[in-house]
Amino acid sequence: MIKNYLKNQKCFFGLGLFLLIVTHYSNQVCIANPRKVNVFATHQAPPQTPLISSEKNVLLVGIKPYLGKEIINDQNSPSLRLVSNGRKLILKDANGIILKAKEINIGWRARDLLNPKVFIRKKIGPFASFESAEKVANDLKEKGIESTIAHPLDWEVWVSGDIEIPASIESVYQKIKVSKTVFPYVYGNNGKISLKGPISLEAPDGMRWGKGIYLGPFSIQSDAYGSWTLVEHVPIERYLNGVVPYEIGATSPEAALAAQAVLARTWALANSHRFKVDGYNLCSDTQCQVYKDPSKANQKIKTAIQKTAGIILTWKKKPINTVYHATNGGVMASVDEAWSINQVPYLQMRLDGPKQWTRKVDLPLSNEKYLKSFLFSKSEAFGSDHPLFRWERTLESSEISEQLNQAQKVSSSFYPNKIQVLTRGISGRVTSMKIEGKTGSEIFLKLDEIRRVLRQLPSTLFVVKEIKEGKWLFSGGGFGHGAGMSQSGAIELAKNGWTTKQILSHYYPKTKYGFLP
């Protein structure tokens, strides 16, 4: 199923130096008769990446993105060092060049284009998450407007420059001139040998990467931003060996490990379009699921994966969005408290603990009085032994100003004077807040943007008070967005004898546990 992903989807690669000429664009509303066909290309479409694995259900996972990006800005770029774990690596490029060696070093250089290319687009964003970007893309689709989700640094939505989009959606007009192409090379007997992508790489005994061993096979392919990505073509069940132990911990009880395996498998299927613009499925960092050295998976993890092989959670016969997190602080979040997306019945606000405890909790937690009682009282919630179940963070004006500046929200002269929570979701999580400056300027942060900007905050389940001028105390609970399964809660439930199916039914009610129809 996943193996045919690239065959059935359009993939987009971009080559060249991006010279941005950016002006703000005043949008006109054009909803009655929207343009459905993009006249102006937003980026350069790539060649299709060959499917180099013969196994079933193969995911294309970006192991190392943005290779050669420094060359785009006329700087030196680190070479890509590929080291075998045994027998020689076998590299093949699109021109038929074959290289066999135990170590291969790929360098990067730029070449001027005889005919520079121009791409014109309206950029919407940046967004703190793919989920928020996809919500905008889906809203545009409902209006008949095509768009592309990209991740050049943060998540963005690109629309062709000739298409009118609703005035309520902020955008920036970009005219991008591509005058150079970045390409890889290796050293041969007669000097540098240019390689043409996409490039395939086989590792008979695996390849050493980041202190780990990956079996591959691999491809090295261009992306939508002028750089390249090292991609592993990995069967989904083997992929889980590199996800489960790093997401929930290798020493977790078997039922919790198996629950994590089902969630990771489901999430990968539901999100296999995440990096469609770059010609692969998923990344390997926290923008997706953390995927590290799969060779370190112990027998306990492998057993949990094997016992649940092929099993996912579905709703309306489709894989659900199985978001999960470390600890929810005692209350599950509704999904629309975490991201700007529509509610779903299996990700709703609920207290996460035994019934005799939940009956004592005053609701709704959007009431700050009830929330303070909830946060500062002894809790019997599942997973309450997690070190970030309850937490405090102190932030000063200088720190907040620096982080707002880094997020390009304010200039360096902005000095926070007041912090105010504007709205809370029904789980008590902050959904919008205002930061006032001494000069009267105001900055608004919403949903997942709050933690993206104020990075010290483990969650948005908090209350805040000024403890002295220019210094605020944030008191909160939980680590992560709070929607879906609490990993610390699942571990406690597994220790109490709950089965994998019971744990998943608790955190994702109304979903079906079974094989993909």
Secondary structure, DSSP 8 states (H G I E B T S, - for coil): -GGGHHHHS------S-EEEEEEE-------SS---S-SS-SS-----------SSSEEEEEEEEEETHHHHTTS----EEEEESSS-EEEE-TT--EEEESEEEEEEEEEEEEEEEEEEEEEEEEESSHHHHHHHHHHHHHTT---EEE-SSSEEEEEETTS---TTS--EEEEEEEEEEEEEEEEETTEEEE--SSEEEE-TT-EEETTEEE---EEEEE-TTS-EEEEEEEEHHHHHHTTHHHHH-TTS-HHHHHHHHHHHHHHHHHTTTTTGGGTSSEESSTTS-----GGG--HHHHHHHHHTTTEEEEETTEE----EESB-TTEE--GGGTSSS---TTS--EE-S-HHHHTTS-S-TTSHHHHHHHHHS----TTTTSTTSEEEEEEEHHHHHHHHHHTTSS-TT--EEEEEEEEE-TTS-EEEEEEEETTS-EEEEETHHHHHHSTT-S-S-EEEEEEETTEEEEEEE-BS---SEEHHHHHHHHHTT--HHHHHHHHSTT-EEEE--
